[in-house]
Amino acid sequence: MDKNRMMELLNEIVNYVQIGKDVSETIDKLLDMGFTKEELIEYFDFDECDFLL
């Protein structure tokens, strides 16, 4: 699997996890899974202000 396809699938997973959940709860879960704040902003379209909640 190439990197672009992997990122596409991961993005779909993140979008699915976000449905019906608080953004800060989603961010906490993703950070606990090992994602960095920078990765969440760069690759998954979270905003800097999402981390202030």
PQR file of N, CA, C, O and H, with PARSE charges and radii, in Angstrom:
ATOM      1  N   MET A   1       0.856  -1.166   0.000 -0.4000 1.5000
ATOM      2  CA  MET A   1       0.000   0.000   0.000 -0.0000 2.0000
ATOM      3  C   MET A   1       0.905   1.233   0.000  0.5500 1.7000
ATOM      4  O   MET A   1       1.849   1.327   0.784 -0.5500 1.4000
ATOM      5  N   ASP A   2       0.602   2.160  -0.882 -0.4000 1.5000
ATOM      6  CA  ASP A   2       1.425   3.358  -0.923 -0.0000 2.0000
ATOM      7  C   ASP A   2       0.986   4.361   0.150  0.5500 1.7000
ATOM      8  O   ASP A   2      -0.100   4.251   0.718 -0.5500 1.4000
ATOM      9  H   ASP A   2      -0.165   2.083  -1.519  0.4000 1.0000
ATOM     10  N   LYS A   3       1.846   5.323   0.408 -0.4000 1.5000
ATOM     11  CA  LYS A   3       1.611   6.287   1.482 -0.0000 2.0000
ATOM     12  C   LYS A   3       0.321   7.075   1.271  0.5500 1.7000
ATOM     13  O   LYS A   3      -0.417   7.297   2.231 -0.5500 1.4000
ATOM     14  H   LYS A   3       2.729   5.412  -0.053  0.4000 1.0000
ATOM     15  N   ASN A   4       0.031   7.499   0.053 -0.4000 1.5000
ATOM     16  CA  ASN A   4      -1.183   8.280  -0.201 -0.0000 2.0000
ATOM     17  C   ASN A   4      -2.438   7.486   0.124  0.5500 1.7000
ATOM     18  O   ASN A   4      -3.377   8.013   0.720 -0.5500 1.4000
ATOM     19  H   ASN A   4       0.631   7.318  -0.727  0.4000 1.0000
ATOM     20  N   ARG A   5      -2.451   6.219  -0.270 -0.4000 1.5000
ATOM     21  CA  ARG A   5      -3.616   5.372   0.020 -0.0000 2.0000
ATOM     22  C   ARG A   5      -3.750   5.143   1.526  0.5500 1.7000
ATOM     23  O   ARG A   5      -4.857   5.168   2.066 -0.5500 1.4000
ATOM     24  H   ARG A   5      -1.689   5.791  -0.755  0.4000 1.0000
ATOM     25  N   MET A   6      -2.637   4.923   2.193 -0.4000 1.5000
ATOM     26  CA  MET A   6      -2.662   4.729   3.635 -0.0000 2.0000
ATOM     27  C   MET A   6      -3.217   5.970   4.332  0.5500 1.7000
ATOM     28  O   MET A   6      -4.039   5.855   5.242 -0.5500 1.4000
ATOM     29  H   MET A   6      -1.738   4.902   1.755  0.4000 1.0000
ATOM     30  N   MET A   7      -2.776   7.146   3.914 -0.4000 1.5000
ATOM     31  CA  MET A   7      -3.261   8.380   4.519 -0.0000 2.0000
ATOM     32  C   MET A   7      -4.747   8.580   4.232  0.5500 1.7000
ATOM     33  O   MET A   7      -5.486   9.054   5.095 -0.5500 1.4000
ATOM     34  H   MET A   7      -2.109   7.239   3.175  0.4000 1.0000
ATOM     35  N   GLU A   8      -5.179   8.229   3.049 -0.4000 1.5000
ATOM     36  CA  GLU A   8      -6.592   8.336   2.696 -0.0000 2.0000
ATOM     37  C   GLU A   8      -7.436   7.462   3.629  0.5500 1.7000
ATOM     38  O   GLU A   8      -8.463   7.904   4.143 -0.5500 1.4000
ATOM     39  H   GLU A   8      -4.578   7.844   2.348  0.4000 1.0000
ATOM     40  N   LEU A   9      -7.002   6.241   3.838 -0.4000 1.5000
ATOM     41  CA  LEU A   9      -7.743   5.335   4.711 -0.0000 2.0000
ATOM     42  C   LEU A   9      -7.713   5.793   6.170  0.5500 1.7000
ATOM     43  O   LEU A   9      -8.729   5.731   6.863 -0.5500 1.4000
ATOM     44  H   LEU A   9      -6.168   5.882   3.420  0.4000 1.0000
ATOM     45  N   LEU A  10      -6.564   6.244   6.629 -0.4000 1.5000
ATOM     46  CA  LEU A  10      -6.479   6.758   7.992 -0.0000 2.0000
ATOM     47  C   LEU A  10      -7.377   7.972   8.189  0.5500 1.7000
ATOM     48  O   LEU A  10      -8.000   8.131   9.238 -0.5500 1.4000
ATOM     49  H   LEU A  10      -5.739   6.294   6.066  0.4000 1.0000
ATOM     50  N   ASN A  11      -7.437   8.813   7.187 -0.4000 1.5000
ATOM     51  CA  ASN A  11      -8.299   9.991   7.266 -0.0000 2.0000
ATOM     52  C   ASN A  11      -9.762   9.570   7.375  0.5500 1.7000
ATOM     53  O   ASN A  11     -10.528  10.186   8.116 -0.5500 1.4000
ATOM     54  H   ASN A  11      -6.931   8.684   6.334  0.4000 1.0000
ATOM     55  N   GLU A  12     -10.149   8.542   6.654 -0.4000 1.5000
ATOM     56  CA  GLU A  12     -11.516   8.028   6.742 -0.0000 2.0000
ATOM     57  C   GLU A  12     -11.803   7.478   8.136  0.5500 1.7000
ATOM     58  O   GLU A  12     -12.901   7.657   8.663 -0.5500 1.4000
ATOM     59  H   GLU A  12      -9.526   8.042   6.052  0.4000 1.0000
ATOM     60  N   ILE A  13     -10.822   6.811   8.730 -0.4000 1.5000
ATOM     61  CA  ILE A  13     -10.989   6.301  10.087 -0.0000 2.0000
ATOM     62  C   ILE A  13     -11.189   7.454  11.064  0.5500 1.7000
ATOM     63  O   ILE A  13     -12.081   7.409  11.911 -0.5500 1.4000
ATOM     64  H   ILE A  13      -9.930   6.666   8.302  0.4000 1.0000
ATOM     65  N   VAL A  14     -10.361   8.482  10.944 -0.4000 1.5000
ATOM     66  CA  VAL A  14     -10.483   9.644  11.827 -0.0000 2.0000
ATOM     67  C   VAL A  14     -11.847  10.302  11.644  0.5500 1.7000
ATOM     68  O   VAL A  14     -12.491  10.671  12.626 -0.5500 1.4000
ATOM     69  H   VAL A  14      -9.637   8.518  10.256  0.4000 1.0000
ATOM     70  N   ASN A  15     -12.290  10.450  10.408 -0.4000 1.5000
ATOM     71  CA  ASN A  15     -13.613  11.037  10.165 -0.0000 2.0000
ATOM     72  C   ASN A  15     -14.709  10.195  10.792  0.5500 1.7000
ATOM     73  O   ASN A  15     -15.660  10.739  11.355 -0.5500 1.4000
ATOM     74  H   ASN A  15     -11.767  10.150   9.610  0.4000 1.0000
ATOM     75  N   TYR A  16     -14.595   8.887  10.707 -0.4000 1.5000
ATOM     76  CA  TYR A  16     -15.584   7.990  11.287 -0.0000 2.0000
ATOM     77  C   TYR A  16     -15.612   8.119  12.807  0.5500 1.7000
ATOM     78  O   TYR A  16     -16.683   8.168  13.411 -0.5500 1.4000
ATOM     79  H   TYR A  16     -13.823   8.445  10.250  0.4000 1.0000
ATOM     80  N   VAL A  17     -14.437   8.173  13.417 -0.4000 1.5000
ATOM     81  CA  VAL A  17     -14.344   8.291  14.874 -0.0000 2.0000
ATOM     82  C   VAL A  17     -14.962   9.603  15.348  0.5500 1.7000
ATOM     83  O   VAL A  17     -15.547   9.661  16.430 -0.5500 1.4000
ATOM     84  H   VAL A  17     -13.567   8.133  12.926  0.4000 1.0000
ATOM     85  N   GLN A  18     -14.833  10.654  14.544 -0.4000 1.5000
ATOM     86  CA  GLN A  18     -15.331  11.972  14.922 -0.0000 2.0000
ATOM     87  C   GLN A  18     -16.850  12.078  14.895  0.5500 1.7000
ATOM     88  O   GLN A  18     -17.409  12.952  15.558 -0.5500 1.4000
ATOM     89  H   GLN A  18     -14.358  10.607  13.665  0.4000 1.0000
ATOM     90  N   ILE A  19     -17.525  11.227  14.160 -0.4000 1.5000
ATOM     91  CA  ILE A  19     -18.974  11.337  14.007 -0.0000 2.0000
ATOM     92  C   ILE A  19     -19.628  11.174  15.370  0.5500 1.7000
ATOM     93  O   ILE A  19     -19.464  10.155  16.041 -0.5500 1.4000
ATOM     94  H   ILE A  19     -17.071  10.518  13.621  0.4000 1.0000
ATOM     95  N   GLY A  20     -20.368  12.192  15.759 -0.4000 1.5000
ATOM     96  CA  GLY A  20     -21.117  12.136  16.998 -0.0000 2.0000
ATOM     97  C   GLY A  20     -20.285  12.290  18.255  0.5500 1.7000
ATOM     98  O   GLY A  20     -20.797  12.081  19.355 -0.5500 1.4000
ATOM     99  H   GLY A  20     -20.501  13.020  15.214  0.4000 1.0000
ATOM    100  N   LYS A  21     -19.038  12.644  18.126 -0.4000 1.5000
ATOM    101  CA  LYS A  21     -18.194  12.797  19.306 -0.0000 2.0000
ATOM    102  C   LYS A  21     -17.680  14.223  19.404  0.5500 1.7000
ATOM    103  O   LYS A  21     -17.575  14.944  18.412 -0.5500 1.4000
ATOM    104  H   LYS A  21     -18.623  12.814  17.233  0.4000 1.0000
ATOM    105  N   ASP A  22     -17.373  14.592  20.598 -0.4000 1.5000
ATOM    106  CA  ASP A  22     -16.760  15.882  20.883 -0.0000 2.0000
ATOM    107  C   ASP A  22     -15.363  15.902  20.266  0.5500 1.7000
ATOM    108  O   ASP A  22     -14.628  14.921  20.376 -0.5500 1.4000
ATOM    109  H   ASP A  22     -17.459  14.006  21.404  0.4000 1.0000
ATOM    110  N   VAL A  23     -14.991  17.002  19.623 -0.4000 1.5000
ATOM    111  CA  VAL A  23     -13.687  17.111  18.972 -0.0000 2.0000
ATOM    112  C   VAL A  23     -12.558  16.886  19.969  0.5500 1.7000
ATOM    113  O   VAL A  23     -11.590  16.191  19.660 -0.5500 1.4000
ATOM    114  H   VAL A  23     -15.588  17.799  19.534  0.4000 1.0000
ATOM    115  N   SER A  24     -12.668  17.461  21.155 -0.4000 1.5000
ATOM    116  CA  SER A  24     -11.592  17.296  22.138 -0.0000 2.0000
ATOM    117  C   SER A  24     -11.475  15.839  22.586  0.5500 1.7000
ATOM    118  O   SER A  24     -10.371  15.371  22.865 -0.5500 1.4000
ATOM    119  H   SER A  24     -13.454  18.026  21.407  0.4000 1.0000
ATOM    120  N   GLU A  25     -12.593  15.119  22.659 -0.4000 1.5000
ATOM    121  CA  GLU A  25     -12.561  13.697  23.001 -0.0000 2.0000
ATOM    122  C   GLU A  25     -11.853  12.900  21.903  0.5500 1.7000
ATOM    123  O   GLU A  25     -11.051  12.009  22.183 -0.5500 1.4000
ATOM    124  H   GLU A  25     -13.490  15.499  22.433  0.4000 1.0000
ATOM    125  N   THR A  26     -12.162  13.235  20.663 -0.4000 1.5000
ATOM    126  CA  THR A  26     -11.519  12.566  19.533 -0.0000 2.0000
ATOM    127  C   THR A  26     -10.017  12.820  19.538  0.5500 1.7000
ATOM    128  O   THR A  26      -9.224  11.897  19.347 -0.5500 1.4000
ATOM    129  H   THR A  26     -12.814  13.959  20.436  0.4000 1.0000
ATOM    130  N   ILE A  27      -9.630  14.071  19.755 -0.4000 1.5000
ATOM    131  CA  ILE A  27      -8.206  14.426  19.794 -0.0000 2.0000
ATOM    132  C   ILE A  27      -7.507  13.661  20.916  0.5500 1.7000
ATOM    133  O   ILE A  27      -6.423  13.116  20.709 -0.5500 1.4000
ATOM    134  H   ILE A  27     -10.273  14.820  19.910  0.4000 1.0000
ATOM    135  N   ASP A  28      -8.116  13.615  22.095 -0.4000 1.5000
ATOM    136  CA  ASP A  28      -7.512  12.886  23.216 -0.0000 2.0000
ATOM    137  C   ASP A  28      -7.286  11.421  22.872  0.5500 1.7000
ATOM    138  O   ASP A  28      -6.231  10.864  23.177 -0.5500 1.4000
ATOM    139  H   ASP A  28      -8.997  14.057  22.262  0.4000 1.0000
ATOM    140  N   LYS A  29      -8.274  10.794  22.237 -0.4000 1.5000
ATOM    141  CA  LYS A  29      -8.143   9.386  21.861 -0.0000 2.0000
ATOM    142  C   LYS A  29      -7.026   9.190  20.843  0.5500 1.7000
ATOM    143  O   LYS A  29      -6.239   8.249  20.953 -0.5500 1.4000
ATOM    144  H   LYS A  29      -9.131  11.246  21.988  0.4000 1.0000
ATOM    145  N   LEU A  30      -6.955  10.078  19.849 -0.4000 1.5000
ATOM    146  CA  LEU A  30      -5.914   9.962  18.828 -0.0000 2.0000
ATOM    147  C   LEU A  30      -4.527  10.214  19.408  0.5500 1.7000
ATOM    148  O   LEU A  30      -3.566   9.546  19.025 -0.5500 1.4000
ATOM    149  H   LEU A  30      -7.594  10.842  19.759  0.4000 1.0000
ATOM    150  N   LEU A  31      -4.413  11.167  20.324 -0.4000 1.5000
ATOM    151  CA  LEU A  31      -3.127  11.411  20.985 -0.0000 2.0000
ATOM    152  C   LEU A  31      -2.727  10.198  21.816  0.5500 1.7000
ATOM    153  O   LEU A  31      -1.557   9.816  21.834 -0.5500 1.4000
ATOM    154  H   LEU A  31      -5.193  11.709  20.635  0.4000 1.0000
ATOM    155  N   ASP A  32      -3.692   9.591  22.503 -0.4000 1.5000
ATOM    156  CA  ASP A  32      -3.418   8.380  23.282 -0.0000 2.0000
ATOM    157  C   ASP A  32      -2.959   7.232  22.392  0.5500 1.7000
ATOM    158  O   ASP A  32      -2.194   6.373  22.828 -0.5500 1.4000
ATOM    159  H   ASP A  32      -4.642   9.901  22.487  0.4000 1.0000
ATOM    160  N   MET A  33      -3.424   7.215  21.151 -0.4000 1.5000
ATOM    161  CA  MET A  33      -3.043   6.167  20.202 -0.0000 2.0000
ATOM    162  C   MET A  33      -1.631   6.371  19.671  0.5500 1.7000
ATOM    163  O   MET A  33      -1.056   5.463  19.071 -0.5500 1.4000
ATOM    164  H   MET A  33      -4.046   7.913  20.796  0.4000 1.0000
ATOM    165  N   GLY A  34      -1.065   7.565  19.889 -0.4000 1.5000
ATOM    166  CA  GLY A  34       0.307   7.812  19.461 -0.0000 2.0000
ATOM    167  C   GLY A  34       0.481   8.864  18.387  0.5500 1.7000
ATOM    168  O   GLY A  34       1.610   9.174  18.006 -0.5500 1.4000
ATOM    169  H   GLY A  34      -1.532   8.302  20.377  0.4000 1.0000
ATOM    170  N   PHE A  35      -0.623   9.425  17.887 -0.4000 1.5000
ATOM    171  CA  PHE A  35      -0.499  10.514  16.930 -0.0000 2.0000
ATOM    172  C   PHE A  35       0.041  11.746  17.644  0.5500 1.7000
ATOM    173  O   PHE A  35      -0.210  11.932  18.835 -0.5500 1.4000
ATOM    174  H   PHE A  35      -1.540   9.173  18.197  0.4000 1.0000
ATOM    175  N   THR A  36       0.777  12.585  16.931 -0.4000 1.5000
ATOM    176  CA  THR A  36       1.237  13.842  17.507 -0.0000 2.0000
ATOM    177  C   THR A  36       0.264  14.954  17.124  0.5500 1.7000
ATOM    178  O   THR A  36      -0.503  14.827  16.170 -0.5500 1.4000
ATOM    179  H   THR A  36       0.981  12.434  15.963  0.4000 1.0000
ATOM    180  N   LYS A  37       0.312  16.023  17.872 -0.4000 1.5000
ATOM    181  CA  LYS A  37      -0.521  17.194  17.575 -0.0000 2.0000
ATOM    182  C   LYS A  37      -0.251  17.679  16.152  0.5500 1.7000
ATOM    183  O   LYS A  37      -1.179  18.007  15.412 -0.5500 1.4000
ATOM    184  H   LYS A  37       0.936  16.126  18.647  0.4000 1.0000
ATOM    185  N   GLU A  38       1.017  17.719  15.782 -0.4000 1.5000
ATOM    186  CA  GLU A  38       1.399  18.196  14.453 -0.0000 2.0000
ATOM    187  C   GLU A  38       0.825  17.300  13.351  0.5500 1.7000
ATOM    188  O   GLU A  38       0.379  17.794  12.316 -0.5500 1.4000
ATOM    189  H   GLU A  38       1.770  17.452  16.383  0.4000 1.0000
ATOM    190  N   GLU A  39       0.838  15.993  13.574 -0.4000 1.5000
ATOM    191  CA  GLU A  39       0.270  15.070  12.590 -0.0000 2.0000
ATOM    192  C   GLU A  39      -1.234  15.279  12.445  0.5500 1.7000
ATOM    193  O   GLU A  39      -1.768  15.258  11.336 -0.5500 1.4000
ATOM    194  H   GLU A  39       1.201  15.591  14.415  0.4000 1.0000
ATOM    195  N   LEU A  40      -1.900  15.478  13.553 -0.4000 1.5000
ATOM    196  CA  LEU A  40      -3.349  15.684  13.496 -0.0000 2.0000
ATOM    197  C   LEU A  40      -3.699  16.961  12.749  0.5500 1.7000
ATOM    198  O   LEU A  40      -4.698  17.006  12.031 -0.5500 1.4000
ATOM    199  H   LEU A  40      -1.467  15.495  14.454  0.4000 1.0000
ATOM    200  N   ILE A  41      -2.902  17.980  12.908 -0.4000 1.5000
ATOM    201  CA  ILE A  41      -3.134  19.238  12.205 -0.0000 2.0000
ATOM    202  C   ILE A  41      -2.775  19.101  10.724  0.5500 1.7000
ATOM    203  O   ILE A  41      -3.553  19.495   9.855 -0.5500 1.4000
ATOM    204  H   ILE A  41      -2.090  17.944  13.491  0.4000 1.0000
ATOM    205  N   GLU A  42      -1.604  18.545  10.441 -0.4000 1.5000
ATOM    206  CA  GLU A  42      -1.119  18.482   9.058 -0.0000 2.0000
ATOM    207  C   GLU A  42      -1.885  17.472   8.199  0.5500 1.7000
ATOM    208  O   GLU A  42      -2.254  17.772   7.064 -0.5500 1.4000
ATOM    209  H   GLU A  42      -0.972  18.225  11.147  0.4000 1.0000
ATOM    210  N   TYR A  43      -2.118  16.295   8.736 -0.4000 1.5000
ATOM    211  CA  TYR A  43      -2.675  15.221   7.912 -0.0000 2.0000
ATOM    212  C   TYR A  43      -4.179  15.029   8.047  0.5500 1.7000
ATOM    213  O   TYR A  43      -4.820  14.491   7.145 -0.5500 1.4000
ATOM    214  H   TYR A  43      -1.819  16.051   9.658  0.4000 1.0000
ATOM    215  N   PHE A  44      -4.748  15.466   9.170 -0.4000 1.5000
ATOM    216  CA  PHE A  44      -6.156  15.172   9.421 -0.0000 2.0000
ATOM    217  C   PHE A  44      -7.021  16.410   9.582  0.5500 1.7000
ATOM    218  O   PHE A  44      -8.164  16.322  10.030 -0.5500 1.4000
ATOM    219  H   PHE A  44      -4.227  15.903   9.903  0.4000 1.0000
ATOM    220  N   ASP A  45      -6.484  17.543   9.223 -0.4000 1.5000
ATOM    221  CA  ASP A  45      -7.232  18.797   9.142 -0.0000 2.0000
ATOM    222  C   ASP A  45      -7.836  19.290  10.458  0.5500 1.7000
ATOM    223  O   ASP A  45      -8.845  19.995  10.450 -0.5500 1.4000
ATOM    224  H   ASP A  45      -5.556  17.615   8.859  0.4000 1.0000
ATOM    225  N   PHE A  46      -7.226  18.925  11.579 -0.4000 1.5000
ATOM    226  CA  PHE A  46      -7.625  19.557  12.826 -0.0000 2.0000
ATOM    227  C   PHE A  46      -7.018  20.955  12.843  0.5500 1.7000
ATOM    228  O   PHE A  46      -6.014  21.206  12.177 -0.5500 1.4000
ATOM    229  H   PHE A  46      -6.407  18.353  11.585  0.4000 1.0000
ATOM    230  N   ASP A  47      -7.616  21.852  13.592 -0.4000 1.5000
ATOM    231  CA  ASP A  47      -7.114  23.218  13.724 -0.0000 2.0000
ATOM    232  C   ASP A  47      -6.374  23.376  15.026  0.5500 1.7000
ATOM    233  O   ASP A  47      -6.639  22.667  15.996 -0.5500 1.4000
ATOM    234  H   ASP A  47      -8.432  21.648  14.133  0.4000 1.0000
ATOM    235  N   GLU A  48      -5.449  24.304  15.043 -0.4000 1.5000
ATOM    236  CA  GLU A  48      -4.708  24.614  16.282 -0.0000 2.0000
ATOM    237  C   GLU A  48      -5.676  24.914  17.419  0.5500 1.7000
ATOM    238  O   GLU A  48      -5.444  24.502  18.555 -0.5500 1.4000
ATOM    239  H   GLU A  48      -5.233  24.880  14.254  0.4000 1.0000
ATOM    240  N   CYS A  49      -6.745  25.620  17.124 -0.4000 1.5000
ATOM    241  CA  CYS A  49      -7.703  25.983  18.178 -0.0000 2.0000
ATOM    242  C   CYS A  49      -8.441  24.773  18.736  0.5500 1.7000
ATOM    243  O   CYS A  49      -8.975  24.847  19.843 -0.5500 1.4000
ATOM    244  H   CYS A  49      -6.933  25.954  16.200  0.4000 1.0000
ATOM    245  N   ASP A  50      -8.489  23.655  18.001 -0.4000 1.5000
ATOM    246  CA  ASP A  50      -9.118  22.431  18.513 -0.0000 2.0000
ATOM    247  C   ASP A  50      -8.391  21.894  19.742  0.5500 1.7000
ATOM    248  O   ASP A  50      -8.982  21.184  20.556 -0.5500 1.4000
ATOM    249  H   ASP A  50      -8.055  23.595  17.102  0.4000 1.0000
ATOM    250  N   PHE A  51      -7.113  22.231  19.876 -0.4000 1.5000
ATOM    251  CA  PHE A  51      -6.312  21.737  20.991 -0.0000 2.0000
ATOM    252  C   PHE A  51      -6.425  22.617  22.217  0.5500 1.7000
ATOM    253  O   PHE A  51      -5.885  22.275  23.269 -0.5500 1.4000
ATOM    254  H   PHE A  51      -6.632  22.808  19.215  0.4000 1.0000
ATOM    255  N   LEU A  52      -7.104  23.724  22.111 -0.4000 1.5000
ATOM    256  CA  LEU A  52      -7.270  24.639  23.229 -0.0000 2.0000
ATOM    257  C   LEU A  52      -8.533  24.328  24.028  0.5500 1.7000
ATOM    258  O   LEU A  52      -8.746  24.886  25.105 -0.5500 1.4000
ATOM    259  H   LEU A  52      -7.543  24.002  21.256  0.4000 1.0000
ATOM    260  N   LEU A  53      -9.362  23.442  23.500 -0.4000 1.5000
ATOM    261  CA  LEU A  53     -10.629  23.115  24.159 -0.0000 2.0000
ATOM    262  C   LEU A  53     -10.429  22.215  25.350  0.5500 1.7000
ATOM    263  O   LEU A  53     -11.398  21.847  26.014 -0.5500 1.4000
ATOM    264  H   LEU A  53      -9.189  22.989  22.625  0.4000 1.0000
TER
END
